[in-house]
Amino acid sequence: LAPPPLHSLQAHARGSQACAPDGEGSAVRARGEEFGAMGASMTVCTELFAFDGADFDYMRFDPRGGPCKISKGSDPQNEVMEQQPNGPMLALRISYAPVSSGIGARPSPFGEGDEVAVAFVDKVKGWEPMGWRQERVARQRAALGGTQGGSALWPDGPENHRLGLAQRFWGARVIASDGNDGFEEHWCLMQVAVNPTDRSEEATQRACEDAHLAASYAHRFNLQTANSLGEGADPEDVPGVKVCIPVACEVLGSTVPDVARLGDKVTLTTYPAADVKKFVFEGCEDFLELPQAFFHYVAWSSGGRELVADVQGMQDDDGVTLVDPVILKAAQTTVSDLLGAAMANATGVTTASDAPEERFNTWHPRCGQ
């Protein structure tokens, strides 16, 4: 792989005009600000949440709060809602919170060991694209007759299980301590695996680690972008890539078992927009140079050993903010792989060894050089 073209990096760095069609960046930011204002307008609990033994009588009602909503029926994300009594729905303890610093990370406000309350959950229509990748994997699995491992365009073997992991994406109003005997609110993305057996510590930690690794790539990418402008360019002032860092949480108590149950593991991410846009997904997305260059950079800087899949998020004048990326790692080549590749050359069959190149070319067809 060649490095991302220098002139493309310079174009991104000179301003938002290189990153978005006219008006799109400001429109996305306006939607994000509107979304943040909605969270800020919600009432704040004024009393400490108390945990009392195994019954989890852990939260006192906020008398000023409005009715919560939770879905009815077998699908907890259908459109039918019913009112619930005032009071939080879930109690969570942060079980894993990787520390991500640098200019490529949008860190979480929560730390390992923190206990927080989820006062409200609801669907966010603009986040529906986040589920597209699991649909693609399921469709591929049905067409090809089962799991295809690393040789498929959408790998769904054990090493890349997260790409096809079926999840639900909830907007969650989270209340946490502000560290000064008060409370603060955060409007978060809460991800819950559809299959209860996938609500594990391992699965949630992998989501955190993928974001952490993507943020480390983003840090280096942003530095290189600024360096391309010459001395004196401040990376903090140059449009770049930031990755939202999630935390893994254990459910300590739940009044909404259709969403999550006691002992389940979920993730929380502070994501600042009401919409998710696909930047690099199937190769047919509107071409935006900044996320495309970042995708190329990860493949180039890792020597082709890693790809950042499903590059998605929001765009504004500061660059792009990514959420829930997946890092695909090339499998270690074995003797069996070499023999299989030799046979495949005669038949034209795609093998695990050439699948990363096929994905790169399919998902990133126009390189901007």
N, C-alpha and C positions, 0 to 999 in steps of 0.2 A: 504493500500500500504506500502511496505517496502521502506526504503530510498535507493537511488542508492548505489550499492556496493562500499565499500571503495577502494578495489583494482582497480576497474575500474577508479575511479577518480585519483588515483595515476598514473595509466598507461597513462591517458590523459596528466597529468601534466609533465611527464618526457620528453616529446618531441613529435615532429610531427610524429614519426614513429608509435605511438599508434593511430593517428588520420587519417592517409591516407595510401593507398597503395603506394609502392615505386614510387617516382617521381610525384605523383598526386598533392601534396601540392605545390611544386615548379612550376608545370605546370600551376596550377590555378593562382598562384601569378604572373607568367610571363604574363598570359593573362590579368590579372588586370592591370599590369604596362603598357602593350601595350595599353590598353583601355584608361588609364589615360594620356598616352603620346599623344594619338590622340586628347583628349580634350585640352591638354596644347598647342598643335600646332596651334589651331585655333586662328584667329586674335582677338584682343581685341578692343572694341569700345573706341574711344578717346574723345568723346564728351558726355556731360551730356544729358540724355533723358529728354525732356521737355513735360509736359502735358499742353494742351491748350484747356480747355473747353470741351464741350460735344462731339466734333468731334474726340477727342482722337488723335490729331496730335502729338503723344507723343514721337516719336522716330526719330532721324536723321539717315540717312543712313551712314553706314561705307563704305567709298569708297574703302577700301581694301578688303572688305568681298567678299566671293564667293557666287554663287547663292544658295539660299535656296531650299529645296525640300518639296513638299507636295503631297499627293496622289490624284489621280483622281478617279472619279466614286463614287458609293454609299458606298463603304467600304473604310474608310479613312486609313485602314492599308493594302490595297492590294499592289501588287508589282509594280504597274505602278506609276511613279513619273514624275512630270513636274517641270521645273525651274520657280522660282519666283524671282521678283526683290530683290535686296539687301535690307537688313533691317530686324529688328526683327519681329516676327510673333505674339507674345503675350506680353502684359504687365500685371503683376501680383502684387498684394499686399498680403503680408503674413498676414493672418487673425487669425491664431492660431498656436502657437509655444510652446509646452510644454518644460519646462527646464528639461532635463535629464542629470544627472551627474553620477559619479560613473564609475566603471570599466566594467559595462555591456552595456554601451551605446556608440554608434558612433553618436555624436550629429550633428545636422544640423548647417551649417554656417549662416543660416538666422534667423533673429529675428522678433518677432511680430511687424507689422507696416512697415517693409522693403518693398520697391518696387523694382522689378527686371524685367528684360527683357528676354524673351525666343527668342533667335536669330535663332534657328534651331531646328526642330524636325524630327525624323526618326525612323523607326522600328529597333529594335535590335533582331536579330534572336535568340540569345542565351537566351533571356528573355521569350520566348514563354511558357516554363513550368509554369510561374506564372499564366497563364490562365487555367491551368488544373482543379483547384478546382471548378471554375464556371461551367466547362463542366461536372464534376461529379455530381454536384447538379442538373443541368438541366436534365441530363440523369436519375437520380434518380426520379426527379419530374415527368418526362414523364412515367417512369415505374410504379410508385406508384399512379399515377392519381392526382397529385397536391402537394401542400405544406404539409410536414409531421411534421413540428415543431421540438420539441426536441427529439422525439423518433427515428428518422432516424439516420443512420450512418453519413450522411452529413446533419446536421440540417440546415433548411432554414426558420425557423420561424422568427418573428420580432426581437426577442432577439439575433438571430445569423444571421441576414440578410447579414452581410458582407462576410460570407463564400461563398455564391452563387452570390454575386453582380457582374454582368457582367461589366468588365472594359477593357480599352485598355491601353497598357503600351508603353510609348514613351521614347526614348532617347532624352533628351533636353539639348541643350547648353544654359546655363543660365548665364547672365551677371549681376553683382551686384556691388554696391559700395564697395570699400575696406576700407572705413572710413578715407581715406587720400586724398580725392579729385581725386581718381583714380578708376579704375575698376579691377575686378577680374572675372575669368571664373570658372564655375563649370559644370561638366558633370553630369546630374541628370536623375533619373527615374521620369517621370511625369505620374501619373495615372489619367485617366479620365473615369468616368462611361459612359457606352454605352447609357443608357437611360438618357436623359437630366433631367428628374425628380429626378434622383438619384444624380445629381451634387449639393448636398446641403451641408450646413455648418455642419449639424449633421453627415452626412455620412463621411465627411473628418475628422471631429474631432474624430470620433470613430476609424478611422485608426490610427490617432496619439496616441490616448489613449491606443490602443492595443499594439503598439510598446513600448510606455512608460512603461506599466505594464510588458511586456516581458523583457525589459531592467532591471527593478528592480529585477525580478527573476534572470536574468543573473548575476547581481552584487553579489547577495548572493551566487549563485552557484559557481562563480569564487572564492569568498572568501573561501568557503568550500573546493574547489579543492586544493587551495594553503595550507589551514590548514592541509589537509590530508598528506602533505609532511613533516609536522613538523615545528618547529620554524625556523625562518630565511628565509622561502620561501616568495618571493615578489610576490603578486598576479599579478602585472604588467608584470612580466617575465614568468608567467606560461601560457601555451596555454589555452585559454578560449573561452567564447561566448560573442560576442558583437552584439547589435541590432541597425540597422540603424534607426534613428529617423526622421520621415517625418514632414513636416509642411503643414498646410492647407492654400490654396491661393484662393483669389477672382480674377477673370479675369476682369481687368480694360479696356482692349481693345484687339481686335483680328482682324487679317487679314486672319485668317484661320478658319472660322466657322465650317468646317467639323471636326476640332479637338476640339475646345472649343469656346464658345461664351461669349459675354459680360454678366457678372453677374454669370457665372458658377463658381462652386467651384471645385478645383482640389488639388492634393497633389504633393509635390516635395520631393524627397529623394536623398541624395548623396550616391549612391551605387557604389563601386569601381571596379566592374568587368563586363565583357561583357557576362558572362554566369550566369545562376541560376541553382543550383543543388538541387534536392529534397533530403532532409535528412530523414524526417519523414513525410510520406504522406499517403500511402495506406498499408504499411507493407511489401512491396516487394522490397524496395529500398536496395542498397548495404549498409551493416551494418557498420556504423561509430560510434564508442563508444561515442565521445564527444556530438554530437547533440542528440543521443538516451538517454544518461544519463541526459541531460538537460530536455528533454521531461518528463522523469520519475521524475526528481526533482520537476518540476512545479506541477505535479499531487500529489506527496507526500507532498510537503510543504504546499499546499493549502488544504490538507485533502480531495482531490478528488473533490473539488468544482470548480476547474478550470483546463483546459487543454490548452496547446499551440498547435494549429493546423497548419498544413502546414508549417513545419519547413524547410525553404529553404534559399539558399544564396550561399556563396562561402567559400572555405576552403584554408588556407595557413599555413605557419609554426607557425603563432601566434594563430591558432585555427580556429573558424568559425565565419563568419559575416552573420547575418540573416537579411532578408528583408521581409517586409509585413507579419508578423505573425498575426494570428487570435487567440484571447483568447476566448475560449468557457467557458461559466459560467453555472453551474448547476442551473436549475430552482428551485425555492422554492417549497418544497413539500406541497401539500394541501390534504385535506380529500379526494377529488375526486381522486387524484393520488393514495392514499393508497387503496381505493376501487378498482380502475382500476388495480393496481398491484396484488391484491388478485385474481381478475378474470383472469388476464393474467397468473398466475401460473398454472391455470388449462388448459390453451389453448396453452402455450408456446409462446405467443406474446410478443415482446419486448416493454417495456414501457419507458416513459421518465425517470423514476427513475433508470433503469438499463442501459440505453443507454450510459452514460459516461464510465462505466466499459467495455462495449462492444467495444467502440471506443478505449479505452486504449489498450485492448488486441489485437485488429485488427491492429492498427497503430504501435504498439510496441510489436510485437510477440516474439522477442528474447531479453531477458533482460540482457544478459552478466554476470549473477551471477554464 
